[in-house]
Amino acid sequence: MKKILFAAIALFIFSQCSEEEIVPQQTETSAVEAADVLQEATGSMTISGIYTIYEDIEDCTTCTYVVPAKQALVDGNELNLKAGSVICLDKAIQYGDVEFINLEGTEDSPIRIGLTKLVKSN
């Protein structure tokens, strides 16, 4: 019985992850800071993916995809978003909860998410 208990405890201890393995390396703005900045524009925001950053988008012509009002899910696979894509949230829209999934940028070319003011054409 002692051997089984010892083996179970050893297995449990060795199967634990260290914090370094769990926390991805942040590039520019942390997810917490991004959530704070976007809190005014969205109800809540969830991002699943790698090498995805928040930054202000000054030039709306760089937007690969603009999230429409009332859209709750942005799927990178469905929209064919690649490394270097720019996802824009219009400053003029009050979004609800928005979830971003399947976003896969690279270290050199991250996917960027940010607020921008869209220019309306007449």
Secondary structure by P-SEA (a helix, b strand, c coil): caaaaaaaaaaaaaacccccccccccccccaaaaaaaacccccbbbbbcccbbbbbbcccccccccccccccccccccccccccbbbbbbccccccbbbbcbbbbcccccbbbbbbbbbbcc
